[in-house]
Structure formats: C-alpha cells, structure tokens
Amino acid sequence: MKPVFIVLIIFLLIDGVAAHGMEITPESFIVIADNSTGKLARSVADETGVNVTVYRFQSAADVEHELEHALGNPNKKILAVAYQDVVKSFLEKHPELSDRVMYCSPDEASIRDKLIELNSVDTENIESDFMTPFFSGTLIGVIVGIVIGAVWMKRK
C-alpha cells in the first residue's frame, strides 16, 4: 500500500508538460510573411544587411504555433510582416515578449525600421529560468530513486 501511496504523491507533484511539437524555424531571427509579402521582406532584409530568415506561412495557426516557441526560447526574435492580427493578440496575452516579437505594416520603410530595431535587441542578457526545472527534475529523480531502491531492497 505504501508504494502505491508514494507513486500517487509523485504524480501529484509533477508539473504538466507543455509539448506542442517540433520547432520548424530553428533560426533565432525570423520574419513571418505570406505569399504576397515574402519577396518584399526578403529584399528589404538583404538591403539592410540583417541576417534574418524569411518564412512564408500559410495559416494563422502555424503563426501562433511559431510564436509559442518564442516563449521557451529567449534568443528567438520574430518580426511579422503578415498575420499582424495574430501577433497582436498573442502579444496581448504575453506582453513579456514585446521586446523580441514585433509586427509592422508590409511597406519597405516600416520593415526596414523594425528589422534594424529587432536586430539591435540583445537576447544574450535575457535571463531564462533554469533553476526551477533543474530542481524539480532533481527532486523527482531523488524520489523515484528512493522508491525504486526501497522496492529493490525489499525483494532481496
């Protein structure tokens, strides 16, 4: 009965995992565009000399999925030339990303200004919360190790 109780307590202490798929844009600085704005965004990026990758997204769901990756990756910078309404609503829910995720109108001057502004953002000094997951994993490992050790010693 005790092992069942201990396992139950372990499962109650474990936080939920937010897994939502693989990141399709591994680059740290991307531009979200669609078929009508992709070529313009690429040409402006080339003119300004900013090292950025332009992705043409096909749906708002794909854009929101990509924005969710910025939550877990403190080095990710995103400029949205298309799907501005999706980005705006996402930033309303997550205002902490407003320095790394921006949107602009699909004209040459606006894209250039935002590219330069985002390029100057220093993502190296952004603190990420490493200790909480580390200590949680350590605690879970110790508890599971004690339970396995107790069961193993009981059998001998």
C-alpha positions in Angstrom: 0.0 0.0 0.0 2.9 2.4 0.8 4.5 2.2 -2.7 1.1 3.0 -4.3 0.7 6.0 -2.0 4.3 7.2 -2.7 3.7 6.8 -6.5 0.5 8.8 -6.2 2.2 11.6 -4.4 5.0 11.7 -7.0 2.4 12.0 -9.8 0.6 14.8 -7.9 3.9 16.7 -7.6 4.9 16.5 -11.2 4.0 19.6 -13.2 2.3 19.3 -16.5 4.4 19.3 -19.6 3.6 21.8 -22.4 4.7 19.9 -25.5 3.3 21.1 -28.8 5.5 19.8 -31.5 8.8 20.4 -33.1 10.0 23.9 -34.0 10.1 24.3 -37.7 12.2 27.5 -37.7 15.4 26.8 -35.7 16.9 30.2 -36.6 17.0 32.8 -33.9 15.8 35.8 -36.0 12.9 35.2 -38.4 10.4 37.2 -40.4 6.8 35.9 -40.7 5.4 36.6 -44.1 2.9 35.3 -46.5 2.9 34.8 -50.3 2.3 38.5 -51.0 4.8 39.9 -48.5 7.6 37.4 -48.5 9.5 38.8 -51.5 9.4 42.3 -50.2 10.6 41.3 -46.8 13.5 39.3 -48.2 14.6 42.2 -50.4 14.5 44.7 -47.5 16.4 42.3 -45.3 19.1 41.9 -48.0 19.3 45.7 -48.5 19.8 46.4 -44.8 22.3 43.5 -44.3 20.4 42.0 -41.4 20.9 38.2 -41.1 17.3 37.1 -41.0 15.3 34.2 -42.4 12.0 34.9 -44.1 9.3 32.3 -43.8 6.1 32.2 -45.7 3.4 30.9 -43.5 0.1 29.5 -44.9 -2.2 29.8 -41.9 -2.7 31.8 -38.7 -2.5 28.5 -36.7 1.1 28.0 -38.0 2.0 31.5 -37.0 0.6 31.1 -33.5 2.5 27.8 -33.1 5.7 29.6 -34.1 5.0 32.4 -31.6 4.6 29.8 -28.9 8.2 28.7 -29.5 9.4 32.2 -28.6 8.0 31.6 -25.1 10.5 28.9 -24.5 13.4 30.2 -26.5 14.7 33.5 -25.0 17.0 34.0 -28.1 14.2 34.0 -30.6 13.3 37.3 -32.4 10.3 37.5 -34.7 9.1 40.2 -37.0 5.7 39.7 -38.5 5.0 41.4 -41.8 1.9 39.3 -42.4 -0.6 38.0 -39.8 -0.3 41.1 -37.7 -3.7 40.5 -36.0 -2.5 37.1 -34.8 0.8 38.5 -33.5 -1.0 41.4 -31.8 -3.5 39.2 -30.0 -0.6 36.9 -28.9 1.4 39.9 -27.6 -1.7 40.9 -25.6 -1.6 37.6 -23.8 2.2 37.6 -23.5 3.5 41.1 -23.1 6.8 39.9 -21.8 7.7 39.1 -25.5 7.1 42.6 -26.8 10.8 43.4 -27.0 11.6 40.3 -29.1 8.3 39.8 -31.1 7.1 42.7 -33.2 4.8 43.4 -36.2 4.8 46.0 -38.9 2.9 47.1 -41.9 4.0 45.5 -45.2 5.9 48.5 -46.6 9.6 49.0 -47.2 10.2 51.7 -44.7 8.3 50.0 -41.8 10.0 46.7 -42.4 13.5 48.3 -42.5 12.9 50.2 -39.3 11.6 47.2 -37.4 14.4 44.9 -38.7 17.0 47.3 -37.5 15.2 47.7 -34.2 14.9 44.0 -33.6 18.5 43.4 -34.8 19.7 45.7 -32.0 17.9 43.8 -29.3 20.4 41.9 -27.1 19.0 38.5 -26.4 22.2 37.3 -24.7 21.4 39.1 -21.4 17.8 37.9 -21.1 17.6 35.7 -18.1 15.9 32.3 -18.5 14.5 30.4 -15.6 16.9 27.4 -15.4 16.9 26.6 -11.7 13.2 25.8 -11.3 13.1 22.9 -13.9 16.5 21.8 -12.6 15.4 21.5 -9.0 12.1 19.9 -10.0 13.9 17.3 -12.1 16.4 16.6 -9.3 13.6 16.2 -6.7 11.6 13.9 -8.9 14.8 11.9 -9.6 15.6 11.5 -6.0 12.1 10.5 -5.0 11.9 7.9 -7.9 15.3 6.6 -6.9 14.3 6.2 -3.3 11.1 4.3 -4.3 13.0 2.0 -6.7 15.7 1.4 -4.1 13.2 0.6 -1.4 11.3 -1.8 -3.7 14.6 -3.4 -4.8 15.9 -3.8 -1.2 12.5 -5.3 -0.1 12.8 -8.0 -2.8 16.3 -9.1 -1.6 
